[in-house]
């Protein structure tokens, strides 16, 4: 699917919603992954229309969920879709250097990291992730509500740590979403 360079946050959100609608009825990725687009993005660089921070869960494939092809989404994946300096740097790069006007933090239902945080059962390096999620969810034990709270905290961290006011004056939008692994639809929060 071809896309315009430098589209607005509103247009980018509409593309995500339309792509998710196509995904709900498909069995294969509808995005352009052709040799032609690979050569074009190699020659002309990438011009993604949105930044997506998503969980590393193998059931969550942002390009498929939004029927996107090569060069359309700048995807950052980390277990529990938590935000730290690495993710902030990646977001800043996509906004400042690639011109993305929409940043979406997308959690999902039945998230293993959220479940581990709810059950307070992580150790090792995983604990760094679940500690971040615990800071977001407090004592919440409902999986869906906890996923939403975790997404909302990540959105807040992005807004608090990047110069979002200046970016918003240029049209940037930051929002949260939850992907339902049960049926594939996305709720934008």
N, C-alpha and C positions, 0 to 999 in steps of 0.2 A: 504494500500500500504506500503510495507516494504521500509525502506530507510537505507542508510549507515550512520554510525556515523562519524562526522567530514568531511563532504564533502566540496568541495571548493565553493566559491561564484558563480563561473561560473556554476558548476553543480547544485547548489541550484536554480539559476535563471532559468536554463533549466527545472528543475522539476516544478517550478511555471508556466512557459509558457505551458508545457505539461498538467499540471493539469487544467489550464484555458481552454485549447482547449477541454478537456474532458467535463468540466462543460458546455460549450456552447451547447453541444448536449445531456445533461442529464436532468432528472427530479428529481433525488435524489442525495444525497451526495455519491460520489464514494469512499470516504476515508474509511479506516478501523476503525470502531468504535465497533468492536466485544469485547466480554467478554475476549477472548484470549489476545488482545492487551491491554485492561484495566488491566488485571492481570500482563502482562509483564512489562508495564510501572510503575505499582505499585511496582513490585519487583526490576526492574532494573533502575528505574528513567526515566526521560525524556531526549530525545536527538533530539530536533527540528533542522531541517536543515536551518531554516530561522526565522528571527524576522520580524514581520509585525506590523507597527503602522497604524491603520485604524480608521476611524470615527466610532462613536458609533451608527450611523444610522442603524435602524433595517433591512434595505434593503441591507446592506453590511455585508456579512457573509464570512470572509476570508477563513475559512476551506472549505466551499462549493465552493467558487469562484476558489480555486486552487485544488479542489478534494483531500483535505488532511484529514487525520484521526487523531486519538488521538496520541499526542506526536510528530507530524510532524512540527507544526508551533508554535512559541512563539508569541502570539497575544496580542497586547496592544491596547485597544480601548478607545478613548476619542473624544467627539464631536469636529468636525473640524480638527481632527488629528493634534492638536497642540502639541508642545513640551515644557515641563517644567522639573523641577528637578525630578519629580516622573517618568516621561517617560524615562528620561536620566538614572536614577538608574535602571530601569527595563531593558533597552537596555544593559547597562554595565553588569548586571547580566547574561543576556542571552549570551553575547559575551564571557565574562571572565570565567564564571562557567559552561556554557552549550556547549561552543564551536561553537556557530553559526558564520558562516562566511559571511552571507548576511543579511543586514538590509534594509527593504523596507518601505518607507513611502507612503501609498496609500490613496490618496484623491478619491473623486468620483464626478460625475456630479450630478446636482440638489441637492447639499448639503445645508441643512437648515442653518447651521452655516455660511457658506460662503455667502448665500443669505442675512442673517441678517446683516452681516458685510458690504455687498454692499449697503444695504438700510439704514445702520446706525440706526437700530431700536432696539438694545438690551439694556436691563437694568438688574438690579439684578446681580447675579453671572454669568449669561450668558455673561455679558459685558466683563468679564476677557477673555473669549474665543474669542469673536468678536474683542476685542482690539488687540489680537495676530494676528488674521487673517487680520485686517486692516493694521497692520504693514507690512504684507506680500504683500497685494494687492494694497495698495495706493488708487488711484482713479479708478482702473479697475472696469468696470461694466459688462463685459462679464463673465457669469457663468463659462464656461470652462477655459478661460484664468486665471480667479481668482483662480480656484481650482488648476491649475498648479503652479501659483505663490506661493500659500499657501504651497503646497507640497515642492517646491524648497526651501522655507525658512526653513521649518522643517528639510530638509536634511542638509542645511547649519548649523543650530543650533546644530545638532548632531555632525557634523564634527568639529565645533568650540569648543564645550564643552567637548567632550570626546577626549582621546588621540588617535585620529584616525590615525595619521601617524604611530605610533607604531603598531596599530591594522592592518593597511593596509599592513605593512611589513610582517605580518603573514597571509595575504590573505583576510582580511575583505574588503567587498564592501558595500557602502551605496548608495542607489539610490531611485528615486521617481517613482511613478506610479499613474495612474488615472483609476479608474474602471468606466465603463459606465453602469449606472443602466438601461438604455434603452434596451440594448441587452446582457449585461454580459461580454463583452470583456474588457481586461486590456491593456492599453498602458503603456509601461515602458518608462520613460523619460530619 
